[in-house]
Amino acid sequence: MKLAEALALRAEKARRADQLRARITANARYQEGETPAEEAGDLLDEAGDVLGELESLIRRINRTNATVTVDGGGTLTDALARRDVLRLRHGLVTAAASAAAGEGQHGYRQLRSELRMIAALPVAELRAQADELARELREVDTLIQRTNWEADLLD
């Protein structure tokens, strides 16, 4: 099985566990004299099985991520960390540029005597930096996706 397939299966198992949780809580109590729509105990057993499969799958995915190397050196885990930090950095720089530009703020003066708002950060430079970070993020994400489809899942 390819790593990308395992990632899709992991997402499916997590969704299934969430669905079972909702069904369990909906059927955990019922009114005396009524019968529940589903047997909560059976659902709980099924959820335990699904979570066991999910744990095994996550272990294999993590083992694979830590072992597989990507183009440019480093492991897939390193590339995932790089992508996560690039996303955070891009969000930070974009937010800083938006705040410095006054987006979402009412900064119009009605009288010349009112105080004027001045940007504390260079908006154009921040926007250019955000564009560069977005480009790097796309490249790293593409590298990760390609590796996911090329790498075999480890046992």
C-alpha positions in Angstrom: 0.0 0.0 0.0 1.3 3.5 -0.9 1.6 6.1 1.9 -1.0 8.3 0.2 -3.5 5.4 0.3 -2.7 4.9 4.0 -3.3 8.6 4.7 -6.7 8.4 3.0 -7.6 5.3 5.0 -6.5 7.1 8.2 -8.9 9.9 7.4 -11.7 7.4 6.7 -11.0 5.6 10.0 -11.0 8.9 11.9 -14.3 9.9 10.3 -15.8 6.5 11.1 -14.7 6.8 14.8 -16.4 10.3 14.9 -19.6 8.9 13.5 -19.6 6.0 15.9 -19.0 8.4 18.8 -22.1 10.5 17.7 -24.2 7.3 17.4 -23.0 6.0 20.8 -23.9 9.3 22.6 -27.2 9.4 20.8 -28.1 5.9 22.1 -26.3 5.9 25.4 -29.6 6.7 27.2 -33.2 6.0 26.3 -36.6 6.3 27.9 -38.0 3.5 30.0 -40.4 1.4 28.0 -38.7 2.4 24.7 -36.0 0.6 22.7 -32.9 2.5 21.5 -32.5 2.8 17.8 -29.1 1.1 18.1 -27.3 -0.9 20.8 -24.8 1.4 22.4 -22.7 -1.4 23.7 -22.3 -2.9 20.2 -21.4 0.5 18.8 -18.8 1.0 21.5 -17.2 -2.4 20.7 -17.1 -1.4 17.0 -15.6 2.0 17.8 -12.9 0.2 19.9 -12.0 -2.0 16.8 -11.9 1.0 14.5 -9.7 3.0 17.0 -7.4 0.0 17.2 -7.0 -0.1 13.4 -6.5 3.6 13.4 -3.7 3.4 16.0 -1.9 0.7 14.0 -2.3 2.7 10.8 -0.9 5.9 12.5 2.1 4.0 13.8 2.9 2.7 10.3 2.4 6.1 8.8 4.7 7.7 11.4 7.3 5.0 10.9 7.2 5.6 7.2 7.4 9.4 7.5 10.4 9.1 9.7 12.2 6.7 7.4 11.5 7.9 3.8 13.8 10.6 2.4 12.6 13.3 0.1 14.3 15.1 -2.7 16.7 17.7 -1.3 17.6 15.6 1.7 15.9 15.0 5.0 13.0 12.8 5.9 9.3 13.2 5.1 8.8 14.1 8.7 11.3 17.0 8.2 9.3 18.1 5.1 6.1 18.0 7.1 7.6 20.1 9.8 8.8 22.6 7.2 5.4 22.8 5.7 3.7 23.4 9.0 6.1 26.2 9.9 5.8 27.8 6.5 2.0 27.8 6.9 2.4 29.5 10.3 4.9 32.0 9.0 2.8 32.8 6.0 -0.3 33.4 8.2 1.8 35.6 10.5 3.3 37.7 7.7 -0.1 38.1 6.0 -1.8 39.1 9.2 0.9 41.6 9.9 0.7 43.1 6.4 -3.1 43.3 6.7 -3.0 45.0 10.1 -0.3 47.5 8.9 -2.4 48.3 5.9 -5.4 49.0 8.2 -7.6 46.3 6.7 -10.8 45.9 8.8 -10.1 49.1 10.7 -11.8 52.5 10.3 -9.0 54.9 10.0 -10.6 57.7 8.0 -10.1 61.2 9.5 -13.1 63.5 9.4 -11.1 66.6 10.6 -7.5 67.6 10.0 -7.1 67.9 13.7 -7.8 64.2 14.3 -4.8 61.9 14.8 -3.6 60.0 11.7 -2.8 56.3 11.8 0.7 55.4 10.5 1.8 51.9 9.5 4.5 50.5 11.8 5.5 47.9 9.2 6.4 48.0 5.5 3.2 46.6 3.9 4.7 46.1 0.4 7.7 44.2 1.7 5.5 42.1 3.9 3.2 41.3 1.0 6.2 40.3 -1.1 7.5 38.1 1.7 4.1 36.5 2.0 4.1 35.7 -1.7 7.6 34.1 -1.4 6.4 32.1 1.6 3.3 30.9 -0.4 5.6 29.8 -3.3 7.8 27.9 -0.9 4.8 26.3 0.8 3.4 25.2 -2.6 6.8 23.6 -3.5 7.1 21.7 -0.2 3.5 20.6 -0.4 4.0 19.3 -3.9 7.2 17.4 -2.8 5.2 15.9 0.1 2.3 14.8 -2.1 4.7 13.3 -4.7 6.5 11.4 -2.0 3.3 10.1 -0.5 2.3 8.5 -3.8 5.8 7.1 -4.4 6.6 5.7 -0.9 5.4 2.3 0.2 3.9 2.1 3.7 6.2 0.3 6.2 5.0 -2.4 8.5 
